[in-house]
Amino acid sequence: MKDGTALQGAPVHAVAEDTLHRVRVEQVRLLCGNLGSSVLPGILVALLVAYALRASAGLWPLLGWAGVVIASKLFDYADARRMLDMEITPANIGQVTRRLVVLHGIDGAAWGLLAPLALDTASPGGSILLIGVLAGVAGNSMSILSPVMPAFVSFCLVELGMLATSAWHTHENALQVLAVAALLYVASLLVQARNSARAARAAIMLRFENNALIERLQRESEKTQQALQQAEQANAAKSRFLAGASHDLRQPIHAQGLFLEVLSNTPLDPMQREVVGRLRSAADNCADMLHTLLDYSRIEAGVVTPQVAPFRVQALLHRISREMAAQAEAKGLVFRTRESQAVASADAGLTELILRNLVSNAIRYTEQGGILMACRHRGSQVWLEVWDTGIGIAPEQQQEIFREFHQLGNPERDHNKGMGLGLAIAEGLAKMQGLQLTVQSLPGRGSVFKLLLPAAVMPQKVPAPAPVALHKAQRDLHGLRILLIEDDQRVRDSMAQLLTQWGCQCVAVEGLDEAQTLAGTQEFDVVISDYRLRAHRNGTEAIAAVRQASQRHVGALLITGDTAPARLREASESGIPMLHKPVAPGQLWEALLRLAPGAQQAQPG
């Protein structure tokens, strides 16, 4: 049988012609497959009839008739098996059909011979038996031969025609009436055979349609699987590209930030200081974008572990308002918050990051009006809400906005409008904590984002730690002996200059082997290592080698520009404190203060 896929793209008449051919082939095969069930019963019936009518028509003539019927049956069966094994094509389907018509006409004649042989000499009981047998054989042949209607017509007309002719020539009224009845029976059988043929044809067509549907489903499933694999490969390629691009961008921006810090601590005239300030502002904007990518990568990597605890919502709202109100006011927007005494249970730091992303998104997409950040305490629930009077979001876009890199109204990909990761990060952090983040919006009227948290009771007031003063951090780091391992010369030089400016004794090396050699001959208080080193080595291995060479536990700090999820997981599992490039100088100072010998006694106040 031809594959259904071969029909695709063919002309309509060619498809119809091919389908018709396939149906005719299946009808022939159905007939040939049915013949086997009638061979043994036909042989037995022929022998029994010969035995029953032997007294009136003679045993030997009837045995000869039975032999002809049996031979016809066996030949038809053997020929049917041969047809099932052969390939039936459009070129020979007509010949096959004609062969079936002839063979079953002969078979009908073999059965019909019983009527002229025994009807006029049989007793009334014998006549009834003869007529019943021939009528039954004709009825049985309908179920077997009707798939190929011409073959059944040939059998039925020959067999019952011979019966009707023999009955008519007996000149007995009862048998002549029987002849007319035989003709009516032929008509009835033909009608039933036509209906049966239609049903068989419809069943075959339905099977073809089901097979074609299954094939289409299989093809679509294969296409879907291929598309899924391609999407997974594309997503993996995207992640690798982002990780590689992010790492390569972080290196010079990290070095730039450190050089700017060194420069800002030197004598500058007012104009130079203003230029340095502008450069630092541009570098901070780049760093913010890279840290947004980092937040998304950390969520993908699963290295963010929520630390759930009760916290006062007002303190969080106050910090965000104090830091982000200026951005709103710079655009001429009103920024307001509502006081709240609510206490919620969640990770305060991650919840703050969610709200910062929501507020930043509201400011970015609001051109007039204002922003409202509020908290509603309802029973066992706390709702943190960010309202804006911005462009709004169409209903069909209200789920799409949480996809990474999806932005509204930014076809030119203006980086001043962000990267399209803020809401994806917010939703990821919410799901990580089991919190619900929803949005309601009307285009042109604004939006409201709501974060649902469980309410809690504050066990006790924990005083906030005093901020680390910049100048005291410099004084506290004076004389700190630092081994710096960094394979990027720009980063190595900038960090070495900054650490030296802070009063540290810094030795900078390029790789693990040099660091291990120095650690065996000099004492260091802290080792700072980049995570990704040359020759497929990493900072965790370098720090372990330095500690082994020093034969003591040296304070350690990892600095990485990697955002690949696998790398982030590896670095996080090391248990060594880690900073992400570009590192703000204040972050580095605080980290070194915590690692410095006697840091607990030297905390600035």
SVG drawing of the C-alpha trace seen along z (x, -y; Angstrom):
<svg xmlns="http://www.w3.org/2000/svg" viewBox="-49 -73 109 117">
<polyline fill="none" stroke="black" stroke-width="0.4" points="0.0,0.0 1.3,-3.5 2.2,-5.8 -0.2,-8.6 2.6,-11.1 3.1,-10.4 -0.3,-12.1 0.9,-15.5 1.5,-18.1 -0.2,-16.0 -3.0,-17.4 -6.6,-16.9 -7.6,-14.5 -4.4,-12.5 -5.1,-12.2 -8.7,-11.1 -7.5,-8.6 -4.9,-7.2 -7.3,-6.9 -9.8,-5.1 -7.1,-2.6 -6.2,-2.0 -9.8,-1.4 -10.3,1.1 -7.1,2.9 -8.4,3.2 -11.7,4.5 -10.0,7.2 -7.8,8.1 -10.9,8.2 -12.7,10.6 -9.6,12.9 -9.1,12.9 -12.8,13.9 -12.7,16.9 -10.9,19.1 -13.8,19.2 -16.2,20.7 -14.0,23.5 -14.6,26.2 -18.3,25.4 -18.9,25.4 -17.2,28.9 -19.3,30.3 -22.5,28.9 -21.9,30.2 -21.2,33.8 -24.2,33.7 -26.5,32.6 -25.1,35.3 -25.8,37.9 -29.4,36.5 -30.5,36.5 -28.8,39.7 -32.0,41.7 -33.7,39.4 -30.9,38.1 -28.4,41.0 -25.2,41.1 -22.6,40.9 -24.0,37.8 -24.3,36.0 -20.7,37.1 -19.5,35.7 -21.4,32.4 -19.9,32.3 -16.4,32.9 -16.9,29.9 -18.0,27.7 -15.1,28.8 -12.6,28.3 -14.0,24.8 -13.7,23.9 -10.2,25.1 -9.1,23.4 -10.7,20.1 -9.0,20.4 -5.6,21.1 -6.0,18.2 -7.0,15.9 -3.9,16.7 -1.8,16.0 -3.5,12.6 -2.8,11.7 0.9,12.3 1.1,10.3 1.3,6.5 -1.9,5.1 -1.2,1.9 -3.4,-0.5 -2.2,1.4 -3.5,4.8 -6.4,4.0 -8.9,4.3 -7.4,7.7 -7.7,8.9 -11.3,7.8 -12.2,9.5 -10.5,12.7 -12.6,12.7 -15.8,12.1 -15.0,15.1 -13.9,17.5 -16.9,16.8 -19.2,17.0 -17.8,20.5 -18.3,21.2 -21.9,20.0 -22.4,22.3 -20.9,25.2 -23.5,24.7 -26.3,23.9 -25.7,27.3 -27.5,28.9 -30.9,27.5 -31.0,29.1 -29.4,32.3 -31.9,33.0 -34.8,30.5 -37.2,32.3 -36.6,35.8 -36.5,34.8 -39.3,35.4 -41.0,32.3 -38.7,32.6 -35.7,32.9 -36.8,29.9 -37.1,27.8 -33.7,29.0 -32.2,28.2 -33.8,24.7 -32.8,24.0 -29.2,25.0 -28.8,22.9 -30.5,19.9 -28.3,20.3 -25.1,20.5 -26.2,17.3 -26.9,15.5 -23.6,16.6 -21.7,15.5 -23.1,12.0 -21.1,11.4 -17.9,12.8 -18.1,11.4 -19.9,8.1 -16.7,6.1 -16.1,6.7 -19.6,6.2 -19.1,7.5 -17.9,10.8 -21.0,11.3 -23.3,10.3 -21.6,12.9 -22.0,15.6 -25.5,14.7 -26.9,14.3 -25.4,17.6 -26.3,19.7 -29.9,18.4 -30.5,17.9 -29.8,21.6 -32.2,22.4 -34.9,20.1 -34.5,21.6 -34.7,25.2 -37.8,24.4 -39.5,22.7 -38.9,25.6 -40.5,28.2 -43.9,26.9 -45.1,27.2 -47.0,24.2 -45.4,24.3 -41.9,24.5 -42.7,21.8 -43.8,19.6 -40.5,20.5 -38.6,19.4 -40.3,16.0 -39.4,15.9 -35.8,16.8 -35.6,13.7 -37.0,11.5 -34.5,13.1 -31.7,12.2 -32.9,8.6 -33.1,8.5 -29.6,9.9 -28.2,7.4 -29.7,4.6 -28.3,6.0 -24.9,6.6 -24.8,3.0 -25.4,1.8 -22.8,4.2 -20.3,3.0 -20.9,-0.6 -20.4,0.2 -17.2,2.0 -16.0,-0.9 -16.9,-3.4 -15.0,-1.3 -11.9,-1.1 -12.1,-4.9 -12.4,-5.5 -9.4,-3.3 -7.4,-5.3 -8.5,-8.5 -7.5,-7.2 -4.2,-6.1 -3.6,-9.4 -4.6,-11.2 -2.2,-9.0 0.6,-9.7 -0.1,-13.5 -0.1,-13.3 3.2,-11.4 4.7,-14.0 3.4,-16.9 4.7,-15.2 8.1,-14.7 8.0,-18.4 7.1,-19.4 9.8,-17.3 12.3,-18.8 11.1,-22.3 11.4,-21.6 15.0,-20.3 15.8,-23.3 14.3,-25.6 16.3,-23.9 19.4,-24.2 18.7,-27.8 18.1,-28.5 21.3,-26.7 23.1,-28.7 21.5,-31.9 22.6,-31.1 26.2,-30.3 26.3,-33.5 24.9,-35.6 27.3,-34.1 30.3,-34.5 29.3,-38.1 28.5,-39.0 31.9,-37.7 33.8,-39.5 32.0,-42.8 32.4,-42.6 36.2,-42.4 36.9,-45.9 33.9,-47.5 35.2,-46.1 38.7,-47.4 37.3,-50.7 35.4,-51.1 38.5,-50.4 40.7,-52.8 38.0,-55.5 38.1,-54.9 41.9,-55.2 41.7,-58.4 39.0,-59.9 41.3,-59.6 44.0,-61.7 44.1,-65.5 41.7,-66.8 40.5,-70.2 36.7,-70.8 36.4,-70.1 38.4,-66.9 36.3,-65.8 33.1,-66.5 34.4,-64.4 35.3,-61.6 31.8,-61.8 30.2,-61.5 32.4,-58.6 31.5,-56.9 27.8,-57.4 28.1,-55.8 30.1,-52.9 27.4,-52.5 24.7,-52.3 26.6,-49.5 27.1,-47.8 23.4,-47.9 22.6,-46.3 25.2,-43.5 23.9,-42.9 20.4,-42.5 21.7,-39.8 23.5,-38.3 20.2,-38.3 18.5,-36.4 21.4,-33.9 21.5,-33.3 17.8,-32.4 18.3,-30.0 21.3,-28.5 19.3,-27.9 22.0,-29.4 19.6,-31.9 18.3,-30.3 15.5,-32.3 16.1,-33.1 12.5,-33.4 12.0,-35.4 9.6,-38.1 10.5,-41.7 8.9,-45.1 7.5,-46.2 7.9,-49.9 11.7,-49.7 11.8,-48.0 9.4,-50.7 11.4,-53.5 14.7,-52.2 13.2,-51.9 11.5,-55.3 14.6,-57.0 16.7,-55.5 14.2,-55.6 12.1,-58.6 14.8,-60.8 14.5,-58.8 10.7,-59.4 11.1,-63.1 13.7,-63.5 11.0,-62.5 8.5,-64.9 6.6,-62.1 5.1,-62.1 6.4,-59.3 4.5,-58.4 4.4,-55.7 1.9,-54.9 3.0,-54.2 2.4,-50.6 2.9,-48.8 2.6,-45.4 5.0,-42.5 5.5,-39.9 7.2,-36.6 9.6,-36.1 13.2,-36.8 13.4,-40.5 16.4,-41.0 14.7,-39.1 11.4,-40.8 13.1,-44.2 14.7,-43.2 11.2,-42.3 9.8,-45.6 12.8,-47.5 12.2,-45.8 8.5,-46.6 9.2,-50.3 11.9,-50.6 9.5,-49.2 6.8,-51.6 9.1,-54.6 10.4,-53.5 6.9,-53.2 5.3,-56.2 5.6,-59.6 3.1,-61.6 1.2,-61.2 3.0,-59.3 3.9,-56.1 2.4,-54.8 4.0,-52.1 1.7,-50.8 1.0,-47.9 -2.4,-46.5 -2.7,-44.2 -5.8,-42.0 -6.0,-39.3 -3.3,-36.7 -2.1,-38.3 0.0,-41.3 -0.3,-42.9 2.7,-44.9 1.4,-47.0 3.1,-49.2 0.6,-51.5 1.5,-53.7 -0.3,-55.9 1.8,-54.6 1.0,-53.2 -0.8,-50.2 -0.8,-46.7 -3.2,-45.0 -4.9,-41.9 -3.1,-39.6 0.3,-40.9 -0.3,-40.6 1.4,-37.2 3.9,-37.9 5.5,-40.7 7.0,-38.2 9.0,-36.5 12.7,-37.4 13.7,-40.1 10.1,-41.0 9.4,-44.7 6.4,-46.8 6.8,-49.9 10.5,-49.5 10.9,-48.2 14.2,-50.1 15.6,-48.3 16.5,-51.5 18.7,-50.4 17.5,-53.4 14.3,-51.4 16.1,-48.4 16.7,-44.9 13.3,-43.3 14.5,-41.2 13.1,-43.1 9.7,-41.5 11.1,-38.0 13.4,-38.4 10.6,-39.6 8.4,-36.6 11.3,-34.2 12.1,-35.5 8.4,-35.4 8.0,-31.8 11.2,-30.8 9.6,-32.0 6.2,-30.5 4.7,-34.0 2.0,-35.2 2.8,-38.1 -0.2,-39.5 -0.9,-42.4 -4.0,-44.4 -3.9,-47.0 -5.8,-49.0 -4.1,-50.3 -3.6,-54.1 -4.7,-54.1 -1.8,-52.5 -1.1,-49.3 -0.9,-47.8 1.4,-44.9 0.6,-43.1 2.8,-40.8 1.0,-38.6 3.0,-37.6 1.9,-35.8 1.6,-38.1 3.8,-37.5 4.5,-38.8 7.9,-40.4 9.5,-38.5 11.8,-41.3 13.4,-44.4 16.9,-43.8 19.0,-47.0 20.4,-47.6 24.2,-47.4 26.0,-50.7 27.1,-51.5 30.7,-51.1 32.4,-54.4 34.6,-54.6 37.6,-56.4 37.6,-54.0 37.6,-51.0 40.7,-52.4 42.4,-52.9 41.4,-49.4 42.9,-47.7 46.3,-49.4 49.1,-46.9 46.8,-44.0 48.9,-41.5 47.0,-40.4 47.8,-37.8 45.8,-38.7 45.3,-36.0 43.9,-37.4 44.7,-36.4 43.3,-39.6 46.1,-42.3 43.7,-45.2 41.8,-43.9 45.0,-42.8 46.6,-46.3 43.5,-48.2 42.8,-46.1 46.5,-46.1 46.6,-49.9 43.4,-50.4 44.5,-48.0 47.9,-49.7 46.1,-53.1 44.1,-51.7 47.4,-50.9 47.4,-47.1 50.6,-45.2 49.4,-43.6 51.3,-41.0 49.5,-40.3 50.1,-37.1 48.6,-35.7 48.0,-32.1 47.8,-29.3 51.4,-28.0 52.9,-31.5 50.5,-31.9 51.4,-28.5 55.1,-29.3 54.7,-32.7 52.5,-31.2 55.3,-28.8 57.8,-31.7 55.6,-34.6 52.8,-35.0 49.5,-36.5 46.4,-37.5 44.0,-37.3 44.0,-35.7 41.7,-37.2 41.2,-35.0 39.3,-35.3 37.1,-32.3 37.9,-31.5 41.7,-31.1 43.7,-30.0 44.5,-26.3 41.0,-25.4 41.8,-26.1 39.5,-28.0 39.8,-30.1 38.6,-27.4 41.6,-25.3 43.9,-28.3 42.8,-29.1 43.1,-25.5 46.7,-25.4 47.6,-28.6 46.3,-27.3 48.1,-24.1 51.4,-25.9 50.9,-28.2 50.1,-25.3 47.4,-27.4 43.9,-28.7 44.3,-31.9 41.2,-34.2 39.9,-34.0 37.6,-35.9 36.4,-34.8 35.6,-37.4 33.9,-36.2 32.5,-37.6 30.8,-34.4 27.0,-34.3 26.6,-30.7 24.3,-28.8 26.7,-25.8 29.6,-28.1 27.6,-29.9 26.5,-26.7 30.1,-25.5 31.4,-28.7 28.5,-28.8 29.1,-25.2 32.7,-26.1 31.5,-28.0 34.1,-30.8 32.7,-34.4 32.1,-35.6 31.7,-39.0 30.5,-39.5 32.2,-41.7 31.9,-44.6 32.6,-45.0 31.8,-48.3 34.8,-49.5 32.6,-49.7 31.7,-46.0 35.3,-45.1 36.2,-47.1 33.5,-45.5 34.4,-42.0 38.1,-42.6 37.2,-44.1 35.4,-40.9 38.4,-38.7 41.1,-40.8 42.8,-39.4 41.2,-40.9 38.3,-42.3 35.9,-41.8 37.9,-44.1 38.5,-46.6 34.9,-47.2 34.5,-50.9 31.8,-52.7"/>
</svg>
